Amino acid sequence: MFEYVITFFAVFLTDVLYVNLVKSIQQDLQWRAAFWGMVVTFASSVAIINYTNDHLAIFPALAGAFVGTLVGMKIRKKEQT
């Protein structure tokens, strides 16, 4: 069960951080985009390792992606206003 929680939060974090990566790319901030790309890769690697070992962990990964994207978009929207 603990692996499922880790997988959920790893993908959740990946998607929230991905918003920063895309924002940095859009603003042509090369060093910042490179940093966020590294962080996103690390977070997603944790999730991939978990659901490679336990195929049922794909379900918390999918839930983490959904919730992480929603939260990332809400944070981005607040920054724009």
Helices and strands as residue ranges (DSSP letters): H 2-26, H 30-53, G 55-57, H 58-80
